[in-house]
């Protein structure tokens, strides 16, 4: 704690007082606005309001600072629209003039049967979700054969290798397509939304080997740290002390034969603590080099539990049920994915925080579902 009663700049990452977090964030937004060179910092802070559920405040601030024309402001607007259930929230990422130009360009390509390559962007989970959605929606396009997909986000070579196994998925060849026109997946989904073409994401793959009855439990309690937005990755991850407390409660189940594979990325010091306090836990992060490796681990287990990370999307892509831990203010896509019929609603069992950064209720729900007391 500092002399003025505040800790480090991002102290609210580690607290659970939501009102105090909002007050501190508002203070930082005002302070950044007083600095002539703090424009981007101010917009980044305004964006964080959506991550603590203050969507109306975020929209108000964007209007006050005229941030809707900036990329980070448009991203915030998209999240606001999606949380509200607005039709086609992707429009928040584009200015009005660009919307019209984009709609006309894509429509013309499909009308002429010319190839359109959709660049799948974002993390592994984003790319898998979008690929599943586009495969499900493909038959509704004016010229289905004109659609091609190209993984272009994080670890795209890993995603490419998995999607190459999906029957009927139109992946762009490595050498490219003659005359192809590339558009990023958010913009293409905006165009589809204009025409009401989106279908709920379907299955990509089906595990060829069913999980053994009474087999192990595969878990991932942490998201990859996001240097650009530590609040998001921290909020979606279990703090290490909470993981230790959880494993302490599971000692009895371990003694009765629970086999647990933990995909979490731990520091050497944390691994030593886990080895000492929970020697029955099997860390498997070092075994994973590809999504195929993760699928092999999934095949060894009869149950999967994870925070909001790519393991959840991979499980759905492979037709596996997954227990999903969500923060109080989850990624807005989950409202859509879990709110309509489709593979996500069928396969994902959500366990959501009831309070800001408080995992106790969600974990109790998870334990009940898994039968671990």
Buried (B, 14 or more C-beta within 10 A) or exposed (E): EEEEEEEEEBBBBEEBEBEBBBEBBBEBBEEBBEEEEBBEBBBBBBBBBBBBBBBEBBBEBBEEBEBBEBEBBBBBBBBBBBBEEEEBBBBBBBEEEEBEEBBEBBBEBBEEEBBBBBBBBBBBBBBBBBBBBBBBBBEEBBBEEBBBBBBBBBBBEBBBBBBEEBEEBBBBEEEEBEEBBBBBBBBBBBBBBBBEBBBBBBBBBEBEEEBEEEBBBBBBBBBEEEEEBEBBBBBBBBBBEBBBBBBEEBEEBBEEEBBBBBBBBBEEEBBEBBEEEBEBBBBBBEEBEBBEEBBBBBBBBBBBBBBBBBBBBBBBBBBBBBBBBBBBBBBBBBBBBBEEEBBBBEBBBBBBBEEBBBBEEBBEBBBEEBEBE
